Protein backbone atom coordinates (compact mmCIF):
# COMPACT_ATOMS: atom_id res chain seq x y z
CA UNK A 1 0.00 0.00 0.00
CA UNK A 2 1.14 3.49 -0.82
CA UNK A 3 -1.38 5.60 1.16
CA UNK A 4 -4.86 5.62 2.67
CA UNK A 5 -7.14 8.63 2.15
CA UNK A 6 -10.30 9.18 4.19
CA UNK A 7 -13.24 10.49 2.17
CA UNK A 8 -16.08 12.34 3.85
CA UNK A 9 -19.35 13.91 2.73
CA UNK A 10 -20.13 17.57 3.24
CA UNK A 11 -23.48 19.35 3.40
CA UNK A 12 -21.66 22.66 2.74
CA UNK A 13 -18.72 22.39 0.32
CA UNK A 14 -17.70 26.07 0.73
CA UNK A 15 -17.54 25.75 4.52
CA UNK A 16 -15.50 22.57 4.13
CA UNK A 17 -13.17 24.29 1.67
CA UNK A 18 -12.63 27.19 4.09
CA UNK A 19 -12.16 24.89 7.08
CA UNK A 20 -9.51 22.70 5.45
CA UNK A 21 -7.61 25.59 3.81
CA UNK A 22 -7.93 28.34 6.43
CA UNK A 23 -8.13 26.51 9.75
CA UNK A 24 -6.30 23.26 8.95
CA UNK A 25 -3.78 25.04 6.70
CA UNK A 26 -4.02 22.48 3.91
CA UNK A 27 -3.71 23.13 0.19
CA UNK A 28 -6.55 22.42 -2.23
CA UNK A 29 -4.79 20.00 -4.58
CA UNK A 30 -7.76 18.92 -6.69
CA UNK A 31 -11.18 20.44 -7.36
CA UNK A 32 -13.26 18.47 -9.87
CA UNK A 33 -16.66 19.79 -8.68
CA UNK A 34 -17.65 16.32 -7.43
CA UNK A 35 -14.51 15.93 -5.27
CA UNK A 36 -12.16 18.24 -3.39
CA UNK A 37 -8.81 16.84 -2.26
CA UNK A 38 -6.74 18.68 0.32
CA UNK A 39 -3.07 17.95 1.06
CA UNK A 40 -0.75 18.86 3.89
CA UNK A 41 1.80 21.53 3.00
CA UNK A 42 4.47 19.56 4.86
CA UNK A 43 3.68 16.03 3.65
CA UNK A 44 1.83 15.64 0.33
CA UNK A 45 0.74 12.07 1.16
CA UNK A 46 -1.38 13.39 4.06
CA UNK A 47 -4.71 13.97 2.35
CA UNK A 48 -8.45 14.13 2.83
CA UNK A 49 -11.13 14.22 0.14
CA UNK A 50 -14.52 15.89 0.47
CA UNK A 51 -17.61 14.99 -1.59
CA UNK A 52 -20.94 16.82 -1.84
CA UNK A 53 -23.51 15.02 0.29
CA UNK A 54 -25.70 13.59 -2.49
CA UNK A 55 -27.25 10.15 -2.65
CA UNK A 56 -24.76 7.78 -4.27
CA UNK A 57 -25.82 4.23 -5.13
CA UNK A 58 -22.27 2.88 -4.93
CA UNK A 59 -21.51 4.33 -1.53
CA UNK A 60 -25.01 4.27 -0.06
CA UNK A 61 -24.31 7.75 1.32
CA UNK A 62 -22.13 6.45 4.17
CA UNK A 63 -20.53 9.13 6.30
CA UNK A 64 -17.05 7.89 5.36
CA UNK A 65 -15.33 5.60 2.91
CA UNK A 66 -11.66 4.93 2.24
CA UNK A 67 -9.45 5.26 -0.80
CA UNK A 68 -6.37 3.06 -0.66
CA UNK A 69 -3.65 3.48 -3.27
CA UNK A 70 -1.90 0.21 -4.04
CA UNK A 71 0.60 -1.09 -6.54
CA UNK A 72 -0.41 -3.94 -8.87
CA UNK A 73 -4.14 -3.13 -8.85
CA UNK A 74 -4.94 -6.12 -11.06
CA UNK A 75 -3.41 -8.45 -8.46
CA UNK A 76 -5.63 -6.90 -5.79
CA UNK A 77 -8.66 -7.37 -8.04
CA UNK A 78 -7.86 -11.06 -8.50
CA UNK A 79 -7.35 -11.42 -4.74
CA UNK A 80 -10.79 -9.90 -4.12
CA UNK A 81 -12.40 -12.28 -6.62
CA UNK A 82 -10.53 -15.30 -5.23
CA UNK A 83 -11.44 -14.30 -1.66
CA UNK A 84 -15.13 -13.79 -2.45
CA UNK A 85 -14.87 -10.16 -1.33
CA UNK A 86 -17.98 -8.23 -2.44
CA UNK A 87 -17.01 -6.09 -5.44
CA UNK A 88 -19.46 -3.21 -5.77
CA UNK A 89 -17.76 -1.36 -8.65
CA UNK A 90 -15.77 -3.35 -11.22
CA UNK A 91 -12.18 -2.59 -12.14
CA UNK A 92 -12.22 0.46 -14.41
CA UNK A 93 -9.72 2.82 -16.03
CA UNK A 94 -11.08 6.26 -15.16
CA UNK A 95 -10.66 9.33 -17.36
CA UNK A 96 -8.78 11.21 -14.62
CA UNK A 97 -5.88 8.73 -14.65
CA UNK A 98 -6.62 6.00 -12.12
CA UNK A 99 -7.49 2.32 -12.41
CA UNK A 100 -9.77 1.32 -9.55
CA UNK A 101 -12.49 -0.87 -8.12
CA UNK A 102 -14.66 -0.72 -5.00
CA UNK A 103 -15.11 -3.47 -2.43
CA UNK A 104 -17.23 -3.71 0.71
CA UNK A 105 -15.51 -4.58 3.97
CA UNK A 106 -17.24 -6.81 6.57
CA UNK A 107 -18.55 -3.70 8.35
CA UNK A 108 -20.25 -2.27 5.28
CA UNK A 109 -17.51 0.31 4.61
CA UNK A 110 -16.80 0.99 0.95
CA UNK A 111 -13.10 0.78 0.03
CA UNK A 112 -11.90 2.33 -3.23
CA UNK A 113 -8.72 0.46 -4.24
CA UNK A 114 -6.77 2.34 -6.89
CA UNK A 115 -3.51 2.77 -8.79
CA UNK A 116 -2.49 5.75 -10.85
CA UNK A 117 -2.10 4.96 -14.56
N, C-alpha and C positions, 0 to 999 in steps of 0.2 A: 504494500500500500504506500501511496505517495502522500496523501493527505485526506482528512475528513472535514467536510464543510457542513455545518448545520444550516438548515433552510427553514425560515419561519414565514408565516403569513402576517400581513399587516392590513388593518382596517383603514389606515391613513398613511399612504406611501410618502407624502411630503414630510409628515412628522417623523417617520422612520428615517428618511434621508437626512433630515436635520439632526436627529439624535445621534446617528452613527458617524456623521461627519463633524458636527460641532462638539457634541459632548464627548463621544468616544475617541474623536481625533483620527478617524479612519479615512482613507481615500476611497472615493467612488471609482472603482476600477471598471465596472461594466454596467451600462444602463440600456436594456433592450426593451423597455416598456413593460414587459411581462416578468422581468427579473432585474433586481439591483444587486450587485455584488460589491461588498466593501472589503478592503484589505488594510492590514496594519501597515503603518509607514515604516516600522522597524523590521517587520518580518512578513514578506509578501505571501507566505503560505498560511498565515493566520487570516481567515476569511469568514464572512457570514453573508448569506444571500437572503434577500427579502422578496416575497411574492405578494401581489395584490390578493386580498382575501376574497376569492371567487370560487364557486363550486367547481371542483376538478374531479372528474370521474376516476382518473388514475390514482390520485392521492386521497380521495374521499375527504378532502378538506381537513386533514389532520392538522393539529397545531404545529407539528414539526415533522420533518423527514430529513434524511441524511444523504449527502452526496459523497461518495468515496471514490477517489481517483486511484486507479490501479494500473499496473503494467499488464500486458497480455490479456486484454479484455475478453478475447475469444476463449481463452482457457477458463476464465471465471464463468463465462456463459455455459460452457460444457460442464463445469463442476456443478452449477446450479441445476442443470437438466439431470445429470447423473444422481444428484442428491435429492431429487424431487422437491426442490425449493420452488415455491410458487413464483412464477414469472408473470408479472402483471403488465409489462411493456416489453416487447421483443427487442432483440439487439438491432440497433438502427444507427446508421451514419447520419448525424444531424448536420444541417446546413451551416451551423456556426462552428463546426470543426471538432466535434466529439463523436465518439462511437460509444453507445451506452445501452443499458437495459435496466429495468426496475424489477426488484424482487420484494417480497413481503417477509419480514422477519417473524418469528413465532409470536411476537407481541402485537402484530398488526402495523408495525412501523414500515413505511416504504423506504427502501434503500435504492438510490440511483447509483449504479456502478458504472464508471466511465473511464475512458482513456482519450487523450487528445490525439487527433489524427495528424 
